[in-house]
Amino acid sequence: MASGVKPRVKVPKKAAAGDAITIKTLISHKMESGQRKDKEGNLIPRSIINRFTCDFNGQNVIDVDLAPAISTNPYFEFEAMVPEAGDFKFTWYDDDGSVYEEAKSVAV
């Protein structure tokens, strides 16, 4: 597990049924491309968030594959329809096998 990784999510607490809401996510992660070298000239191993998903009540809303060119601390902003009250589950997958999760509820 990479050190200092912290997911942050901003979701409205309330919405009307059928509304599109704006969701903002950011995960603090250094993101190493695997192409830089350390002081001794050895390649620093690749360490990136390689996938991000968001589900609402178990149904997929967004699924993004990320590549080494992604910036440090990846930020996503997207809209999602809220047909009913429920829970959003956000998941980030790291190259080292770590999985970071966050959940937010929306009332209707």
C-alpha positions in Angstrom: 0.0 0.0 0.0 1.4 3.4 -1.0 1.9 5.8 1.9 -0.1 9.0 2.2 -2.9 7.9 -0.1 -6.2 9.7 0.9 -9.4 9.6 -1.2 -11.8 12.6 -1.0 -15.3 12.7 -2.4 -17.9 15.5 -2.6 -21.5 14.4 -3.2 -24.7 16.4 -2.5 -26.5 15.0 0.6 -29.9 15.4 -0.9 -31.4 15.3 -4.5 -34.8 14.9 -6.1 -35.5 11.6 -7.8 -34.3 11.8 -11.4 -31.9 14.7 -10.8 -28.4 14.7 -12.3 -25.9 15.6 -9.5 -22.3 16.6 -9.8 -19.8 14.4 -8.1 -16.2 15.4 -7.4 -13.4 13.0 -6.4 -9.7 13.4 -5.7 -7.2 10.9 -4.4 -3.9 12.0 -3.0 -1.3 9.7 -4.6 2.2 10.5 -5.8 1.9 8.5 -9.1 5.2 7.2 -10.3 5.4 6.4 -14.0 8.2 3.8 -13.7 10.5 5.9 -16.1 12.4 8.0 -13.5 15.6 6.9 -11.8 16.6 7.2 -8.1 19.9 8.7 -6.9 21.7 5.4 -7.6 20.4 5.3 -11.2 17.9 2.5 -10.6 14.5 2.8 -12.1 11.8 3.7 -9.6 9.0 1.1 -9.9 5.7 2.2 -11.5 3.1 3.1 -8.9 -0.1 4.6 -10.3 -3.8 4.4 -9.7 -4.7 2.3 -12.7 -8.5 2.2 -12.4 -11.3 4.2 -10.9 -14.9 3.1 -10.5 -18.1 4.5 -9.1 -21.3 2.5 -8.4 -24.7 3.6 -7.2 -26.7 1.0 -5.3 -24.6 -1.7 -7.0 -25.0 -0.4 -10.5 -21.9 1.0 -12.3 -21.9 4.7 -13.0 -18.3 5.2 -14.3 -15.3 2.9 -14.9 -12.0 4.6 -16.0 -8.7 2.9 -16.9 -5.7 5.1 -16.2 -2.3 5.1 -17.8 1.2 6.2 -16.6 0.8 9.7 -18.0 -2.0 10.5 -15.5 -1.2 13.4 -13.2 -0.4 13.2 -9.5 -3.5 13.3 -7.3 -6.1 12.4 -10.0 -9.3 14.4 -9.9 -12.6 13.4 -11.5 -15.7 15.4 -11.9 -18.8 13.8 -13.4 -22.6 13.8 -13.3 -24.8 10.9 -12.2 -28.5 10.4 -12.3 -30.1 9.7 -8.9 -33.3 7.7 -9.4 -33.8 6.9 -5.7 -32.1 7.3 -2.3 -29.0 5.2 -2.1 -25.2 4.9 -1.7 -22.4 5.7 -4.0 -19.3 3.5 -3.7 -16.0 4.9 -5.1 -13.1 2.6 -5.7 -9.5 3.3 -6.7 -7.1 0.5 -7.7 -3.4 0.8 -7.3 -0.6 -1.0 -9.2 0.6 -2.6 -6.0 -2.8 -4.4 -5.5 -4.1 -1.9 -3.0 -7.7 -0.9 -3.2 -9.0 2.4 -1.7 -12.7 2.9 -1.1 -15.0 5.6 0.0 -18.8 5.7 0.2 -21.4 8.5 0.3 -25.1 8.4 0.7 -27.7 10.6 -1.1 -31.2 11.2 0.3 -34.2 11.8 -2.0 
